[in-house]
Amino acid sequence: MAEGRRVEQTIGFENGASSDDFNYQFKPELYRTFEQIVQLSSDIKKKLTKEQLSDARPISSYNAGHIDEAIDNWWKNL
């Protein structure tokens, strides 16, 4: 607002949000490298694992490619 930029007001958020509203804790064990994702995709296809792979990118990103055997689950839908 101080910079004169566009803002919006969403009903239910009249009091704003504070840093206490969202308690994020990074869990590195939930993330994989590119090489690990390629291997996991292959293992899922061969039914060598019960692990699941989730692709949380927006659908518009799939033009660049899709991760084989991944469950499409855009993060904003969570």
C-alpha positions in Angstrom: 0.0 0.0 0.0 2.8 2.4 0.9 4.3 1.8 -2.6 0.9 2.5 -4.3 0.7 -1.1 -5.6 -2.6 -3.0 -6.1 -3.9 -4.8 -3.0 -6.9 -7.0 -2.3 -8.9 -7.8 0.8 -10.2 -11.3 1.2 -13.2 -11.8 3.5 -12.1 -13.6 6.6 -8.7 -12.1 6.7 -9.6 -8.6 7.9 -7.1 -8.8 10.7 -4.3 -10.0 8.5 -2.0 -12.9 9.1 0.9 -13.2 11.5 3.9 -15.4 11.4 2.2 -17.5 14.1 -0.5 -18.5 11.6 1.6 -20.9 9.7 4.1 -23.2 11.4 6.4 -24.5 8.6 9.1 -27.1 9.3 11.3 -28.1 6.4 11.6 -31.9 6.2 14.4 -32.8 3.8 13.6 -36.5 3.9 10.4 -35.7 1.9 12.4 -34.2 -1.0 14.4 -36.1 -3.8 17.1 -35.2 -6.3 16.4 -35.4 -10.0 18.3 -38.7 -10.1 16.3 -40.1 -7.2 13.0 -39.1 -8.9 14.0 -40.8 -12.1 14.9 -44.0 -10.2 11.7 -43.8 -8.1 9.5 -43.4 -11.2 11.2 -46.5 -12.7 10.7 -48.5 -9.5 7.0 -47.5 -9.3 6.5 -48.6 -12.9 8.1 -52.0 -12.2 6.2 -52.3 -8.9 9.4 -52.5 -6.9 8.2 -50.0 -4.2 5.0 -48.9 -2.5 6.3 -45.4 -2.3 4.3 -42.7 -4.2 5.5 -39.8 -6.2 3.5 -36.5 -6.2 3.9 -33.8 -8.8 2.8 -30.6 -7.2 3.4 -28.2 -10.1 0.5 -26.4 -11.7 -0.9 -28.2 -14.7 0.3 -25.4 -17.0 3.9 -26.6 -16.2 3.3 -30.0 -17.8 3.9 -28.5 -21.2 7.5 -28.8 -20.3 7.1 -32.4 -19.4 5.4 -34.7 -16.9 7.0 -37.0 -14.3 6.1 -40.6 -15.3 4.2 -42.5 -12.6 3.6 -39.3 -10.6 0.3 -38.4 -9.0 -0.7 -34.9 -10.2 -1.6 -32.9 -7.2 -1.1 -29.1 -7.5 0.0 -27.7 -4.2 -2.8 -25.1 -4.2 -5.4 -27.8 -4.1 -4.1 -29.2 -0.9 
